[in-house]
């Protein structure tokens, strides 16, 4: 089976996965007690029966659940994610406004953790048993075991308050009027702490994975053969060992893509990063169903895409893997 | 001003304020125009259209854009805003307002009496839950008399009416933009047009709201500030950091946790005040579902009151931001009376009362539903659980998120919860709604959800705002406070207070009883 067929088949299945996610989320959200009308009445500190009835009618909550689901699905199939009455804006506008910030944060954290994790893992494996190895592995253990919120609070305390090197929150300096390179530098400075916070846990995982995997591959016969043939050490590490050792890392990277948004909710909250993680969290507390479902939809599409990409990368890293949708027969 | 009637606490605060401001005078006395004020808005408001949305953060942010006819001093006496003067007829039925001259909407159209009539009689009557009730129950007609005069005729005297022109209750809405449209879906809701000193320049959702000076503001020379930024920072610890680093100049009450207040108010360059909440001054009360045995028994409720150490609550849960409550009406509110039955903390006495009433607490299991507004409230729930268990009850904590809380309370699906509510200056507006039988309505979270019903209380709440003599009114409200406290209609625990912290360079920040919900047109920044 060639790559194109593979992708078409996978994409077709992905659509059903996403639709399944949407339906399941829709039903799960409606199981939670309370609806947007009751939240708004509660927050207003008042609410007569007429007020609540008006809100429910406005939100379309007076329809039976299956009708609401049907209307929502119909909208989604026509690329209409609905309207947030709470924010008085279309859901797609809200999400598109906030998505770039989250992508910037998560993609940077992803690349950061992958690059740093592989680098450290290779270094640790190359100097197995030496001081560098112990140092890297202790660091990895520390960041693996430390909760995200603690890391973020401490990094703010140290790098923003004590040392005053980096801004503690926000995506750029409000009201600065920076443009061009100055703005890019400003955004970069704001990114350092949240990206590091979000990425360190996975850096630790990659480091450990790469090190273990490298050591395992390095003990295999073909590496010994290469060494016996007199291939330079650097080339053995790069071409023979690392390439084979990377497969488990990619497996994990696919999982990280799914998990990173969960971490983003917390990171975005602590660092006041204006992304969709926070949008989702606020929408959940406010029972803003259309926004919540919209964010779920967009993120599940992203996760599906990343998994598709991971599968393709397997083949790139190890051409022996076939692009077969089904289990090899 | 009738000083004798002013609550002691307020006079103290006022005195303290005048002392601090006199030290400022030495440094710099003349307001200088210009500058940027950085504040926080927490949580981010869903909308800035104050007519359609009355959440706390919306009130705070949008009150720079929209205005009402009146505002209120720390003593809750009305002050001019869009109305320059007003008269109340001797029979208490006619309220006539004379509007300020040359007021313009942000889009340049003149503000006239037609806008007032449209706002109160049409717009707010349709969309505003509190104002709708007020207009429907109390107001016979609203009529314009020329361009600059508006006359409200009431169905019967209602003394609290003059307290109802605070900006979140009666915001003025531009008739030329909203008349004949669907108010809730009008696209103009995202580009608010008011008469206030500041206009919306940009709202970057998730980051900040940027307000800029209205060059055509009707008060000459005002506002002093060029712009206001309201930053959205969702984490409380980060908000404290923002203040410490000078990214923001002001922390409103509730922006940071109470334990941080103690630390930050000691910083040099920081001014701390509890003023500016007199209009809202919410009581914190233990709401007990009176339909659930044994909570329907007055003796049991009195025993529970004796089991709550309210000084402990103020000191250890609220970190001294607050004071012990005496009853349903808080001390800054009109008609407050402290001569009510008291319940001193005495666990032995509490147990004795239960025994006398023939109640075996071990037979009952009580579900406590803490209000999910943050860690202070979680501690509050745990404290109530602990005290109830000491009395011998079996207690479970029923934790939920705000949506779940509102749902359970409005469906009467709780045994005990803690709640608080803005007082809005006058008991007829802020307090009566929790105790009159007519307000026992399933499905709304802030009504008489505990199910308290007492014909005498109904009668007094009905009669008090109607009587013309101030003394007679005070007697009725005093009687109401005595009955509710004796009955333990709810367990009155504390009066919530809010601390505003700001940098010394920010001057004139809090001038009225609505504090930071004020327009801030006279705030200035010292160089």
Boltz contact constraints between the chains, C-beta under 6 A:
constraints:
  - contact:
      token1: [A, 33]
      token2: [B, 404]
      max_distance: 6.0
  - contact:
      token1: [A, 33]
      token2: [B, 407]
      max_distance: 6.0
  - contact:
      token1: [A, 34]
      token2: [B, 403]
      max_distance: 6.0
  - contact:
      token1: [A, 34]
      token2: [B, 404]
      max_distance: 6.0
  - contact:
      token1: [A, 34]
      token2: [B, 406]
      max_distance: 6.0
  - contact:
      token1: [A, 34]
      token2: [B, 407]
      max_distance: 6.0
  - contact:
      token1: [A, 38]
      token2: [B, 406]
      max_distance: 6.0
  - contact:
      token1: [A, 38]
      token2: [B, 407]
      max_distance: 6.0
  - contact:
      token1: [A, 39]
      token2: [B, 403]
      max_distance: 6.0
  - contact:
      token1: [A, 39]
      token2: [B, 406]
      max_distance: 6.0
  - contact:
      token1: [A, 41]
      token2: [B, 445]
      max_distance: 6.0
  - contact:
      token1: [A, 42]
      token2: [B, 406]
      max_distance: 6.0
  - contact:
      token1: [A, 42]
      token2: [B, 445]
      max_distance: 6.0
  - contact:
      token1: [A, 43]
      token2: [B, 55]
      max_distance: 6.0
  - contact:
      token1: [A, 44]
      token2: [B, 54]
      max_distance: 6.0
  - contact:
      token1: [A, 45]
      token2: [B, 421]
      max_distance: 6.0
  - contact:
      token1: [A, 45]
      token2: [B, 422]
      max_distance: 6.0
  - contact:
      token1: [A, 45]
      token2: [B, 446]
      max_distance: 6.0
  - contact:
      token1: [A, 46]
      token2: [B, 129]
      max_distance: 6.0
  - contact:
      token1: [A, 46]
      token2: [B, 130]
      max_distance: 6.0
  - contact:
      token1: [A, 46]
      token2: [B, 446]
      max_distance: 6.0
  - contact:
      token1: [A, 47]
      token2: [B, 129]
      max_distance: 6.0
  - contact:
      token1: [A, 47]
      token2: [B, 444]
      max_distance: 6.0
  - contact:
      token1: [A, 48]
      token2: [B, 129]
      max_distance: 6.0
  - contact:
      token1: [A, 49]
      token2: [B, 443]
      max_distance: 6.0
  - contact:
      token1: [A, 51]
      token2: [B, 129]
      max_distance: 6.0
  - contact:
      token1: [A, 86]
      token2: [B, 46]
      max_distance: 6.0
  - contact:
      token1: [A, 87]
      token2: [B, 46]
      max_distance: 6.0
  - contact:
      token1: [A, 88]
      token2: [B, 47]
      max_distance: 6.0
  - contact:
      token1: [A, 88]
      token2: [B, 189]
      max_distance: 6.0
  - contact:
      token1: [A, 97]
      token2: [B, 205]
      max_distance: 6.0
  - contact:
      token1: [A, 98]
      token2: [B, 206]
      max_distance: 6.0
  - contact:
      token1: [A, 168]
      token2: [B, 241]
      max_distance: 6.0
  - contact:
      token1: [A, 169]
      token2: [B, 233]
      max_distance: 6.0
  - contact:
      token1: [A, 169]
      token2: [B, 238]
      max_distance: 6.0
  - contact:
      token1: [A, 174]
      token2: [B, 208]
      max_distance: 6.0
  - contact:
      token1: [A, 174]
      token2: [B, 229]
      max_distance: 6.0
  - contact:
      token1: [A, 175]
      token2: [B, 229]
      max_distance: 6.0
  - contact:
      token1: [A, 269]
      token2: [B, 234]
      max_distance: 6.0
  - contact:
      token1: [A, 269]
      token2: [B, 235]
      max_distance: 6.0
  - contact:
      token1: [A, 270]
      token2: [B, 235]
      max_distance: 6.0
  - contact:
      token1: [A, 272]
      token2: [B, 233]
      max_distance: 6.0
  - contact:
      token1: [A, 272]
      token2: [B, 238]
      max_distance: 6.0
  - contact:
      token1: [A, 274]
      token2: [B, 206]
      max_distance: 6.0
  - contact:
      token1: [A, 274]
      token2: [B, 207]
      max_distance: 6.0
  - contact:
      token1: [A, 285]
      token2: [B, 401]
      max_distance: 6.0
  - contact:
      token1: [A, 285]
      token2: [B, 402]
      max_distance: 6.0
  - contact:
      token1: [A, 287]
      token2: [B, 403]
      max_distance: 6.0
